[in-house]
Amino acid sequence: MIGRLTSIAGAVFMDAVRQRVFYVVVFFGAALALAIPSLPTYGVGVAVGSYREVALALTFTGALVLTLSIAATRVPGEVDRRTVYNVLAKPVARLDYIVGTWLGVAAVSAAAITGFTAIEQLVGLIRYQEAMWQLWQGALAIWLEMGVLAAFAIAVSTLSGPVVVVVSTLTMLFIGHSRDGVLGSSPSLARSLYPSLDAFNVINPVAHGSGIGSTVVVGMLLAFTGWAGVLLILGSLGFQRRDL
Amino acid sequence: MNGPAAPAILVSGARKVYQPAPWSASRTAVEDVSIEVPQGAIHGLLGPNGAGKTTTLKMLLGLVLPTAGSFEVLGKPSRVPANRAALGFLPEQPYFPSQLTAIQVMRLYARLAGVSSESRAARSSELLERVGLERHGHARLASFSRGMLQRLGIAQALVGSPSVVILDEPASGLDPVGQRDVRNLMLDLKAAGTTVLLSSHQLSEVEAVCDRVSILDRGRLAAEGRLDDLLNIAGRTSVRVSGLPEGLPAAVSGMTDDVAVSGGVWVFSVRDDQVRSVVDVIDDAGGRLLAVAPKRESLEDYFTRLLERPAPEAEVAR
């Protein structure tokens, strides 16, 4: 089973990183990283913190564009072009196909986030003479959140087309970061059941603090595993019933 | 004591009703179709567009959820993914991830088909050579022509050395040489003991290779059997003669049907019991007998006749 998953993931990765969109996003990400220090908010005494915050936002945006563009189109595209027949007519379960596709998207996302973060760290080092290792903690949080969003997008894409997938994933992202705004910050049952993505929000400790501790990392990993697992199972159940 | 070998393919009572939404009208694509293909045979699946051929194949392959029916390959339910290890499938007009190379695609499918890591590379190269793509192994598929993709599709269908191969329009997009290659490939597979289920519009291809055929029409099985038995017209014999510049002798004219003449060759049909006397008259008139064979309807005519029927009733020829 592992071999099948990695094969499908490898094909998704190889196919995606040879698409022009991958290089366009990475190129513009690098160009924007170089331009961060020229933003007008600099010069108020928090230049390094602001740089880290904008760098995280840039990584998040670039990763989101790439992840969504692949996750929203991969399954519908394979069904439309019927490339999925060559895979599913072999001894491959639909769950394997969905999980393998997700792993491939997560690998593309990891490659892009690694590239963004490396460039941002290099620019930060040159401009501020500071290594900014905590950017990698932010990169991990962003990658984990992209993993959840990719699982959501793939799950929706088993039943629907790319436009619906993108709109619903962005809605999910918005809702996932709106818990405090919707329910307030006091503990409640509704709050604990709210589909929150706040576990991945590490901007403050990474950009303006001294990084995140192991408790936060464990919380992120638990949230990632729970969300992605449930979404992928739902996605494969939906796909199971679908006529191809 | 061993029992009889399980059929290579067994489809029983297949039914598929499409209903896009609970409030929308339903459409029956396949109704009570049963097909049995013995091991080592080449079986044709024929029918006009929309007859239900591809839907039946997809139900067999687990790509479409059947409304009813059972589907087995070598005695095991084919909808269980693990049981499809013995199955190879060429979809109609196959497509592949366009940014991968032919070798990468072959290795991917080899791995998915369960080919061991040691033999994957060799098997991939061997099959690319077999379908005439050995010089294009490292080319991206975005640059492949329609015919090259079709050849690659055939190669990937065979990558797991399957015992049963399902080919949906294998000659589609191929030039005449490619079509001949596919025909020879099917005969090679049969010689090696592989079972082939061939869905095709190329009636000449079906006639050339198939042992038996199932003909679908409007979702139902319209006929099943040997092509000869389905197409031969009972009681009639076809005669071809030449060397009759004055035309057919009067004694023969009264007995013939469907007379056609072209380039000095006469073709006509007579009743079986009149063949001997017709041949004698032709001989006496100085004509040269070219062929005497059971009169056979063309597959095209057979299809036309099928389509003109109000509703299919299965015609079984054994």
HADDOCK unambig.tbl for C-alpha pairs under 7 A between the chains (distance, minus, plus):
assign (segid A and resid 4 and name CA) (segid B and resid 111 and name CA) 6.88 0.50 0.50
assign (segid A and resid 4 and name CA) (segid B and resid 112 and name CA) 5.56 0.50 0.50
assign (segid A and resid 7 and name CA) (segid B and resid 108 and name CA) 6.02 0.50 0.50
assign (segid A and resid 15 and name CA) (segid B and resid 97 and name CA) 6.56 0.50 0.50
assign (segid A and resid 15 and name CA) (segid B and resid 99 and name CA) 5.12 0.50 0.50
assign (segid A and resid 15 and name CA) (segid B and resid 100 and name CA) 6.13 0.50 0.50
assign (segid A and resid 18 and name CA) (segid B and resid 99 and name CA) 6.26 0.50 0.50
assign (segid A and resid 81 and name CA) (segid B and resid 95 and name CA) 6.31 0.50 0.50
assign (segid A and resid 82 and name CA) (segid B and resid 95 and name CA) 6.38 0.50 0.50
assign (segid A and resid 83 and name CA) (segid B and resid 94 and name CA) 6.96 0.50 0.50
assign (segid A and resid 83 and name CA) (segid B and resid 95 and name CA) 5.22 0.50 0.50
assign (segid A and resid 83 and name CA) (segid B and resid 96 and name CA) 5.23 0.50 0.50
assign (segid A and resid 85 and name CA) (segid B and resid 91 and name CA) 6.97 0.50 0.50
assign (segid A and resid 89 and name CA) (segid B and resid 61 and name CA) 5.70 0.50 0.50
assign (segid A and resid 89 and name CA) (segid B and resid 89 and name CA) 6.53 0.50 0.50
assign (segid A and resid 90 and name CA) (segid B and resid 84 and name CA) 5.74 0.50 0.50
assign (segid A and resid 90 and name CA) (segid B and resid 85 and name CA) 6.31 0.50 0.50
assign (segid A and resid 90 and name CA) (segid B and resid 112 and name CA) 6.58 0.50 0.50
assign (segid A and resid 90 and name CA) (segid B and resid 113 and name CA) 5.72 0.50 0.50
assign (segid A and resid 91 and name CA) (segid B and resid 81 and name CA) 4.41 0.50 0.50
assign (segid A and resid 91 and name CA) (segid B and resid 82 and name CA) 4.83 0.50 0.50
assign (segid A and resid 91 and name CA) (segid B and resid 83 and name CA) 6.75 0.50 0.50
assign (segid A and resid 91 and name CA) (segid B and resid 84 and name CA) 4.97 0.50 0.50
assign (segid A and resid 91 and name CA) (segid B and resid 85 and name CA) 5.28 0.50 0.50
assign (segid A and resid 91 and name CA) (segid B and resid 112 and name CA) 6.92 0.50 0.50
assign (segid A and resid 91 and name CA) (segid B and resid 113 and name CA) 6.29 0.50 0.50
assign (segid A and resid 92 and name CA) (segid B and resid 81 and name CA) 5.56 0.50 0.50
assign (segid A and resid 92 and name CA) (segid B and resid 112 and name CA) 6.90 0.50 0.50
assign (segid A and resid 93 and name CA) (segid B and resid 81 and name CA) 5.59 0.50 0.50
assign (segid A and resid 241 and name CA) (segid B and resid 65 and name CA) 6.87 0.50 0.50
assign (segid A and resid 243 and name CA) (segid B and resid 63 and name CA) 6.19 0.50 0.50
assign (segid A and resid 243 and name CA) (segid B and resid 64 and name CA) 4.38 0.50 0.50
assign (segid A and resid 243 and name CA) (segid B and resid 65 and name CA) 5.99 0.50 0.50
assign (segid A and resid 244 and name CA) (segid B and resid 63 and name CA) 5.43 0.50 0.50
assign (segid A and resid 244 and name CA) (segid B and resid 64 and name CA) 5.79 0.50 0.50
